[in-house]
Amino acid sequence: MKGDELLQEIELNVVQGRRNSSDEGLDEDLSGTPGVTELVEDALNRGIGAKGILVDAISSGMTEVGERYEKGMYFLPDMLAAAETVEAAMEILEPYLLKAGIESRGKIVLATVKGDLHDIGKNIVGLMLKGTGYSVIDLGNNVDPDDIVSAVVENEANMLGLSALLTTTMHQMSETIEAFSGVGFRDKVKVMVGGAPISSEFAEEIGADGYGKDAFEALKLADDFTDI
């Protein structure tokens, strides 16, 4: 298999959410054929650069997943399967990217706010950001505002993503943003918010810099913030 064909196979298997040869695939039964982990290892062994694999196969595959989601062809479980596939690929690629001195596109802290234990959406956002070259610090769920601010400052993150699924925890987003006033770091970090009860109006009301209704919009926001 030629290099270009191998990258195409990696992209296809990202779209199919196949981490290894035992996975069937989302649209068809591909069980028994190489999955993303085997294909990425093969590509590296053939001398294909980690950056090329990331840009020309992993990222392009997630772009296709996003298009399918927007068209209603894919749903949340499909996105999660693809994102977990990207995570498996990044575990293999990360040492090679670091060795090559490839800089992160940006550093982002993610957290589900205090009182909220839901983190599936946040996890998908994190995996997609990693798969497109961002450095992600995921604090998990039920995180206190002061702990979020401390993580942003200590890691010198230029972006923060806050998630909430409950209407009763939405106010923790504004409290987190207000907590930055005491450390003089608010103008150095772009804050994006998301979750089922969140809206663009709410984001504007609490002083956030952006709202993403899903993981793909969150990724677009991160790209926009990076290009500023």
Secondary structure, DSSP 8 states (H G I E B T S, - for coil): --HHHHHHHHHHHHHTT-SSTT---SSS--TTS--HHHHHHHHHHTT--HHHHIIIIIIHHHHHHHHHHHTTS--HHHHHHHHHHHHHHHHHHHHHHHHTT---S-EEEEEEBTT----HHHHHHHHHHHHTT-EEEE--SSB-HHHHHHHHHHHT-SEEEEE--STTTTHHHHHHHHHGGGTT-GGG-EEEEESTT--HHHHHHTT-SEE-SSHHHHHHHHHHHHH-
